[in-house]
Amino acid sequence: MNGRAVQLDGLRAVAILAICWDHWCPSGWLRFFPFEVFLFFFLVLTGYLITGSLLRERERFEALGGPWRLEALKNYQIRRGLRILAPYYAALALAWLLWAPDVHAALGWYALQLSNIHMACLGYWPMGTNHFWSLAMQHQFYLIWPFVVWFIPRRAMLAAILVFTAVAPLSRMFQDGMLPNVPWRHLLTWASFDYFGVGALFALAVQRGMSMESRGLRVVAIMAAAGYAAIFGAHSLGWATWGLRSFQQTLLAVGLCGLIASGSVGFSGILKSVLEHPILQRIGQVSYGIYLFHNLAPLVAGKIFWFLWDDSFGNWAGLALRTVAFAGVTWGLALASWRWIEQPLQGARAKLAAR
């Protein structure tokens, strides 16, 4: 592996471990950090990586000449199905077998990759499947983004991505009045366009010559992260934010681009040793499977280790044992998905990409 891939896998591992802890942390235990930042890291990284890949494919196809878009679009969707959708539907099937309540009540929303809209209307997190909302938004992004990168003229691409990105903060400014009957409007797809869009702008800038080691990029990323922290902190303390909350997540996305750039170039010292540690590398490699199954793990653990829910395990040690059980079940399911679904299908995906 090259240095960039190694440390990005390490960052994936750190992010997925933080997300798991946030979801498994027993009620009443300390939550000292806005762990949702790590989920948004994945969304920004998705925008960056997918846009970069699509831009490289466009350059290659245009250099070859002739019509290519429709055939490339078909192959892209097949590859997406092999890499992303097959494990997703395996996790959905497991949720159905475990009788996750919301899957049986609203299977169509999950099957059609619209669970984020469904949960926005619910206004609460359904047991075992509440993490599917972010997967649904990513699937929707994968579906529409090739049309932006491959079909829009090059001279208009920057403007198109800027408009796409601006939709999110604008929607946060006005959707409260426009959609009063939707309890969780922040789960609607357009409310997250800035995560994907900022990542896409970063990829476009790199494709057009910006260095990952750019000092200007570092300064902008640090300032954006500081702005996010200031707005988040002010809101948490009940202070006035003067309407800046609508741009809070956009600033976070810009700050996360700085983290992605640093991971791509490569940290040094202790961060290098941590991010390139073989354990974190393995966790990063199977992070998609971990995310797919980590919220289903408590349902599985409840059937295998039912005794952990006895009153005698209600103390802190019992709660810790439950968390260990969740981690073990998640790891087993993620490895099974990697070995029997993801890895075999990656071979077919690689052959299709080469063709």
Secondary structure by P-SEA (a helix, b strand, c coil): ccaaaaaaaaaaaaaaaaaaaaaacccccccccccaaaaaaaaaaaaaaaaaaaaaaaaaaaaaccccaaaaaaaaaaaaaacccaaaaaaaaaaaaaccccccccaaaaaacaaaaaaaaacccccccccaaaaaaaaaaaacaaaaaccccccaaaaaaaaaaaaaaaaaaccccccccccccccccccaaaaaaaaaaaaaaaaaccccccaaaaaaaaaaaaaaaaaaaaaaacccccccccaaaaaaaaaaaaaaaaaaaccccaaaaaaacaaaaaaaaaaaaaaacccaaaaaaaaacccccccccccaaaaaaaaaaaaaaaaaaaaaaaacccaaaaaaaaaaaac
